[in-house]
Amino acid sequence: MSEEYKRKYTFGEDYGTSYYKYGPITLGEVPEVVENRGYFPDKSSIMYELTGVTKDVIVGKDLPLYLEAREDLSSRLVYPMRNGIIDINDERSWRVIYELTKYGLEQFRPVERDFKGFYVVASLSAIAPRYMYEKLFEIHRRINDEAGGRLIKAMTIIPQPLAVAIAHKVPTCIVLESGHGNTQICPISRYPIRNAIVALNRGGSDANVLTSEILKDAGYGDLAKEEAVVTMVKENIGLIPRNLDEAMREAKSDPEKYRVRFKIKNTRIVIDLGAESWARFLIGEYVFNPNHEIFSSYFKRGMPRPKDVKIGDVLFRGMLDFGEAIIEAAERCPVELQPYLYRHILLSGGNFQWKAPEEFKPVAVDAVTKIKLLLKEKGVENVNVEMTDEPKYSVWRGCIVYGYAVPDKYEWSWERMEGWLKLCE
C-alpha cells in the first residue's frame, strides 16, 4: 500500500486499564476516548423489553444512560483491563473488548471508494501473555468478517511502552506507563527488554480507594460508593507532596489555604473536606510511595494494602515505590547500558497528570519532580525525567506512527512478536 493510503487509513487502538483510546490517523494529535468498560443490562426486566434494548453488552459514551440500580453496578459493570491482563477464560471481559473494538472501528468506517481496510495497530500491556495477542487477533478477524471482509486490511500489536518510545523518538529509555489498574516500568533498547520489566499492582484505582476513605472520614459515605465520583474528586483535589510530613504540617497549620471545596459539575453537590483537607496530600503520595507510616492506620481499619500478585508468569509488586522500581528495572539490564537508560525516563499515562498549583509550592510538586526526588533519596542523581506530551494519548500516538512507518511487507512473526497480520487482500 502507498504512503498516501496509510496517511488516510492507519488506525490506532490503546487498550488502557481505564480508557480505550482509538481512531484513525486523520484525527491528528488526539484520539477518541471512551471508558474501557461494558455494562450487562438485566434482560429479564420489563423495561429492557419496553425500551427496545437489543444488545447484551452496552459500551461507549451512552453507557451511563443504561445504568440501573446502584447495588447492581458491581455485578453488571465490567472493567476488563483493570490490571492490563484478561484471563483466557474470562468470557465477559473478552465480550466487552469485542464490543468496544467494533464500536471504535464502525464509528470511523470510511465511505470513500478507495477504502480497502484499515491498517490497525493495537497496543497492550508490556506483560500481556501471548494468548491475549491471539485473542485480540481473533476478535479483529471476526469483526472484519462480519463487516464483509473490507474493514481491516492488516493489523499488528505492540507493547504500550514501545508505543510511547516511538511517539517520542527515543530508542533507548525507561518508560513508566501508569494507568488506572497498574504501572509498567519498562527499559527499552530498540525494543522492550522483557526480562527487565517491573510490574506494579498499583495505579490510579489505588488512589481512588484512598480517596474513598477520605470522603468517608469527611462524612460523604454515600458518594464514596460511586467510583465515577471518587475518580472526579481524586483528579481535582489530589496533590503530590514534596515531603509528606512537611506538607501535612503546613496544611494543618494553615487549614483555610489548603481547604477543599469541590462542586460536582451539573449537580448541586458540593464536597467540603473542612478539617480533613490536609489529607489531599495523601492521595498523590500513595501512588508514588505507599510506605509512609500514616497509611498503616488505613490498612488497619480495612483498606486493602496493595499486594504482590502473580498473574500468569508475571509478579505484580504491591508496595514497591516508583523510585525503587525504576532502579530495579535498570539494574536488570547490562551495566554499560544503565547510564543510557537513566538519560531518558519517560512518564506516560493518566496516572501522572497530577497538578502542582502555583499557590501550593514548594510543598506540592508534579510527577517529574517527585520521581527525581525518589531516585535522589536512593543515591541516583543526574537523571533526566520527562513527561510525555499529553500522557493520556502518547500510546495511541505511537501506534499511529508505527502503523504509518512500518511497510506492510513485514509479515507477523510469532517468534519476534512483530509485523503485519493480513486480514484481507
Steps between C-alpha positions, in 0.01 A plus 500: 500500500616852422599754763206710385257217586654449847486874561122467485430154636741416783298430817631493858356318803628537856336252739571682824400378845244780530442644153490372144667755270438448131465656157662555161808702416280778364402600857841663540635515855198398709309171471143419591472380860241286678522316829633147467192338646175330406160470665291183494137617543234293673335327203224361722366846590183637341673829417768316302222372276300824484795727418604282209852429622637228275860467620627264766792735570496881499822688429594851395406853596130426550566225754396713804148527353450126552622474860244359741498472880819599681521160671511326160808686375757269659359193321389651170773758429814327369843664470692238298851651516518593869856368530588480130448125478178311422475134597469278195166362627348831609220498242326818619818707484585376152143577393547859615826528305326368189216754535737792569721412204202470267356826639824685422559360152138545387498858625770592249415264214570708183260528209769588243532265204874459542459353851617139510537463876684664790857428601429443869768530768378383841696542822497281812686493829867404469433197718195377307536124433499352151140379526384864528662570164329194356163605643532855369593379151200266513267785603617724216470218247144434615405869478653522153313188381172636636563824313538321168876460510588861414522680834852392604769436242775410747575536869781473747543525877778680687580545872380829649845616622644444152221715356597778744868478398404508131276803548791689658771364270711371790634150420684457833311593815293387797127545457266525798151434371259550788127467456196425708582138580877461503839647419758359259867596533654390173863550388524533123804455280354502149238261638361429849742300717232262620705334775568840655138619521374575850121488536324668790157406629430868559348777293226757497248255645703481824488877532123463452481256792680745728290792374190298587625457857569873527147577380356266763701674773359834383140374513442414134450125536233474229713679239796282594315201350484647148827444316438768237452760775805381693716524185375853437581605856845339489593675176386839625629508858796260515849647542849345492704617801869581470531354850184355655579587863578863413191528275266368771655732759459799267139412409397458864665827602313695229178298448312771312769527230487128424127453561320285241166620364406311184172525311400206280420642159132519399382402848427682827757291686786687667770304682669687784771302678539767765743387770588190295634708208862421593428143378509618139880452516456133590334428165802588286756352741319166508547452126872573502593354839246318722755420773451802728386395848180705478355253247524222760202650681289463185616140452413416862143615461443292187631686196670239279878523484646479145606135487759308305291304250612241249300506177619239254879516507512861616540611862330836561664674797273685738698726735815572297537876458553643153862597565600153617308344209690710243834404654408131510396506133819680395725266700356194325664636183870486401710737712632697201143560378370636832639859471331536160168383643513761777553771237140461386229404749162561337180530706184401317140430594218683671636414844778758454275797426516644850479876543747707700313829556724804519347610832598172667867503410743397638307229690322360188689372194429342164566138406838569334636672812368225728675228298828693514463538878432128549807408293720755680402350838649173376822652366407525133557853371565672167198332345278647233129450571250626245124510484371383164294741293137437595581192713150357457549481124869420451436127448237566232731746324777239498260249344424744220869574434582127498214416265591772256876430505517118483463367142240227457761266349591403860271209584407408855755278675400319819867448575575874497145615585499767232388564144164520320233231509306528173122471544395572141662539161 
